[in-house]
Amino acid sequence: MHRVDLCRAVGRDLELTARHDGRIVADVVDEWARSHGSGFVLLLTGPAGGDWSSGAGGERNELDAIGFCRIVSGRASGDGLLAYPVPF
């Protein structure tokens, strides 16, 4: 998140890769899923994105992977399951 914040602050493009950033996002999603324990479908777009789900009939969210990380880190607000924070 610090790299995202720094790029935004200085007006530089953020370069993301599935191999590096996608792995970090996957770890965040896993911790987020454990924190709320509810069923969900999560579709994250962008180079660091992916698809995750757990349970049946849970909340469905589709958003940019970096947007998701900003929300669960507390840098932006989210509703429903996206209101569950992940400290990182």
C-alpha atoms as an extended CHARMM CRD file, in Angstrom:
* protein
*
        88  EXT
         1         1  MET       CA              0.0000000000        0.0000000000        0.0000000000  PROA      1               0.0000000000
         2         2  HSD       CA              2.9070000000        2.3520000000        0.6150000000  PROA      2               0.0000000000
         3         3  ARG       CA              4.0040000000        1.9840000000       -3.0120000000  PROA      3               0.0000000000
         4         4  VAL       CA              0.4640000000        2.8260000000       -4.1660000000  PROA      4               0.0000000000
         5         5  ASP       CA              0.3360000000        5.8420000000       -1.8660000000  PROA      5               0.0000000000
         6         6  LEU       CA              3.7540000000        7.0880000000       -3.0290000000  PROA      6               0.0000000000
         7         7  CYS       CA              2.9000000000        6.7590000000       -6.7160000000  PROA      7               0.0000000000
         8         8  ARG       CA             -0.3290000000        8.6850000000       -6.1710000000  PROA      8               0.0000000000
         9         9  ALA       CA              1.4760000000       11.3810000000       -4.1870000000  PROA      9               0.0000000000
        10        10  VAL       CA              4.1150000000       12.0180000000       -6.8440000000  PROA      10              0.0000000000
        11        11  GLY       CA              1.8740000000       11.4680000000       -9.8700000000  PROA      11              0.0000000000
        12        12  ARG       CA              3.6640000000        8.3890000000      -11.2070000000  PROA      12              0.0000000000
        13        13  ASP       CA              2.0670000000        5.3680000000      -12.7980000000  PROA      13              0.0000000000
        14        14  LEU       CA              1.8950000000        2.2680000000      -10.6270000000  PROA      14              0.0000000000
        15        15  GLU       CA              3.3720000000       -0.7590000000      -12.3720000000  PROA      15              0.0000000000
        16        16  LEU       CA              1.7700000000       -3.9980000000      -11.2300000000  PROA      16              0.0000000000
        17        17  THR       CA              2.5280000000       -7.6210000000      -12.0770000000  PROA      17              0.0000000000
        18        18  ALA       CA              0.4350000000      -10.7110000000      -11.5110000000  PROA      18              0.0000000000
        19        19  ARG       CA              3.4460000000      -12.6180000000      -10.2050000000  PROA      19              0.0000000000
        20        20  HSD       CA              4.4650000000      -10.1210000000       -7.5100000000  PROA      20              0.0000000000
        21        21  ASP       CA              1.4470000000       -7.9530000000       -6.7470000000  PROA      21              0.0000000000
        22        22  GLY       CA             -1.0600000000      -10.7210000000       -7.4650000000  PROA      22              0.0000000000
        23        23  ARG       CA              0.5240000000      -12.8410000000       -4.7490000000  PROA      23              0.0000000000
        24        24  ILE       CA              0.2880000000       -9.9970000000       -2.2380000000  PROA      24              0.0000000000
        25        25  VAL       CA             -3.3680000000       -9.4200000000       -3.1310000000  PROA      25              0.0000000000
        26        26  ALA       CA             -4.0900000000      -13.1550000000       -2.7790000000  PROA      26              0.0000000000
        27        27  ASP       CA             -2.6180000000      -13.0850000000        0.7470000000  PROA      27              0.0000000000
        28        28  VAL       CA             -4.7720000000      -10.0520000000        1.6270000000  PROA      28              0.0000000000
        29        29  VAL       CA             -7.8950000000      -11.7780000000        0.2850000000  PROA      29              0.0000000000
        30        30  ASP       CA             -7.1340000000      -14.9080000000        2.3300000000  PROA      30              0.0000000000
        31        31  GLU       CA             -6.7340000000      -12.9100000000        5.5240000000  PROA      31              0.0000000000
        32        32  TRP       CA             -9.8760000000      -10.8630000000        4.7480000000  PROA      32              0.0000000000
        33        33  ALA       CA            -11.8860000000      -14.0590000000        4.1660000000  PROA      33              0.0000000000
        34        34  ARG       CA            -10.7390000000      -15.4950000000        7.5080000000  PROA      34              0.0000000000
        35        35  SER       CA            -11.6100000000      -12.2510000000        9.2940000000  PROA      35              0.0000000000
        36        36  HSD       CA            -15.2880000000      -12.2920000000        8.3380000000  PROA      36              0.0000000000
        37        37  GLY       CA            -15.9130000000      -16.0280000000        7.8960000000  PROA      37              0.0000000000
        38        38  SER       CA            -18.9230000000      -15.4690000000        5.5990000000  PROA      38              0.0000000000
        39        39  GLY       CA            -19.6650000000      -16.7870000000        2.1390000000  PROA      39              0.0000000000
        40        40  PHE       CA            -18.5890000000      -14.5060000000       -0.7170000000  PROA      40              0.0000000000
        41        41  VAL       CA            -17.7120000000      -14.1620000000       -4.3760000000  PROA      41              0.0000000000
        42        42  LEU       CA            -14.9010000000      -11.6990000000       -5.0340000000  PROA      42              0.0000000000
        43        43  LEU       CA            -13.8080000000      -10.7220000000       -8.5330000000  PROA      43              0.0000000000
        44        44  LEU       CA            -10.7940000000       -8.4370000000       -8.5540000000  PROA      44              0.0000000000
        45        45  THR       CA             -9.7350000000       -6.8200000000      -11.8080000000  PROA      45              0.0000000000
        46        46  GLY       CA             -6.3970000000       -5.5190000000      -13.0100000000  PROA      46              0.0000000000
        47        47  PRO       CA             -2.9630000000       -7.1450000000      -13.2290000000  PROA      47              0.0000000000
        48        48  ALA       CA             -3.0130000000       -8.1070000000       -9.5340000000  PROA      48              0.0000000000
        49        49  GLY       CA             -6.5910000000       -9.4070000000       -9.6360000000  PROA      49              0.0000000000
        50        50  GLY       CA             -8.2130000000      -12.8080000000       -9.5800000000  PROA      50              0.0000000000
        51        51  ASP       CA            -11.3620000000      -14.6750000000       -8.5630000000  PROA      51              0.0000000000
        52        52  TRP       CA            -12.1070000000      -15.9770000000       -5.0830000000  PROA      52              0.0000000000
        53        53  SER       CA            -15.1640000000      -17.5100000000       -3.4670000000  PROA      53              0.0000000000
        54        54  SER       CA            -16.2330000000      -19.3100000000       -0.3460000000  PROA      54              0.0000000000
        55        55  GLY       CA            -19.5530000000      -20.7810000000        0.7050000000  PROA      55              0.0000000000
        56        56  ALA       CA            -22.7850000000      -20.4780000000       -1.2220000000  PROA      56              0.0000000000
        57        57  GLY       CA            -25.0360000000      -17.5070000000       -1.7760000000  PROA      57              0.0000000000
        58        58  GLY       CA            -22.7300000000      -14.9820000000       -0.1740000000  PROA      58              0.0000000000
        59        59  GLU       CA            -22.1270000000      -11.3480000000       -0.9740000000  PROA      59              0.0000000000
        60        60  ARG       CA            -20.7040000000      -10.6670000000       -4.4380000000  PROA      60              0.0000000000
        61        61  ASN       CA            -18.1970000000       -7.8820000000       -5.0800000000  PROA      61              0.0000000000
        62        62  GLU       CA            -16.3570000000       -6.9250000000       -8.2500000000  PROA      62              0.0000000000
        63        63  LEU       CA            -13.7310000000       -4.1820000000       -8.1430000000  PROA      63              0.0000000000
        64        64  ASP       CA            -10.1440000000       -3.3240000000       -8.9460000000  PROA      64              0.0000000000
        65        65  ALA       CA             -7.5970000000       -5.2860000000       -6.8920000000  PROA      65              0.0000000000
        66        66  ILE       CA             -5.8360000000       -2.1350000000       -5.6880000000  PROA      66              0.0000000000
        67        67  GLY       CA             -9.1930000000       -0.5570000000       -4.8370000000  PROA      67              0.0000000000
        68        68  PHE       CA            -10.0130000000       -3.6400000000       -2.7550000000  PROA      68              0.0000000000
        69        69  CYS       CA             -6.7130000000       -3.3820000000       -0.8820000000  PROA      69              0.0000000000
        70        70  ARG       CA             -7.2460000000        0.3390000000       -0.2770000000  PROA      70              0.0000000000
        71        71  ILE       CA            -10.6870000000       -0.3960000000        1.1950000000  PROA      71              0.0000000000
        72        72  VAL       CA             -9.7030000000       -3.2530000000        3.5020000000  PROA      72              0.0000000000
        73        73  SER       CA             -6.5690000000       -1.3680000000        4.6280000000  PROA      73              0.0000000000
        74        74  GLY       CA             -8.7480000000        1.5440000000        5.7970000000  PROA      74              0.0000000000
        75        75  ARG       CA             -7.5500000000        3.9920000000        3.1160000000  PROA      75              0.0000000000
        76        76  ALA       CA            -11.0710000000        3.9950000000        1.6130000000  PROA      76              0.0000000000
        77        77  SER       CA            -14.4570000000        2.9340000000        2.9500000000  PROA      77              0.0000000000
        78        78  GLY       CA            -16.4410000000       -0.1580000000        2.0690000000  PROA      78              0.0000000000
        79        79  ASP       CA            -19.8550000000       -1.6090000000        2.8280000000  PROA      79              0.0000000000
        80        80  GLY       CA            -20.9320000000       -5.1110000000        3.7500000000  PROA      80              0.0000000000
        81        81  LEU       CA            -18.0680000000       -7.5830000000        3.8510000000  PROA      81              0.0000000000
        82        82  LEU       CA            -15.7400000000       -4.9060000000        2.4730000000  PROA      82              0.0000000000
        83        83  ALA       CA            -16.0580000000       -3.1530000000        5.8420000000  PROA      83              0.0000000000
        84        84  TYR       CA            -13.9410000000       -5.9210000000        7.4430000000  PROA      84              0.0000000000
        85        85  PRO       CA            -10.4060000000       -4.5550000000        7.8050000000  PROA      85              0.0000000000
        86        86  VAL       CA             -7.1160000000       -6.3140000000        7.1340000000  PROA      86              0.0000000000
        87        87  PRO       CA             -4.2310000000       -4.7550000000        9.0560000000  PROA      87              0.0000000000
        88        88  PHE       CA             -1.2300000000       -4.4130000000        6.7760000000  PROA      88              0.0000000000
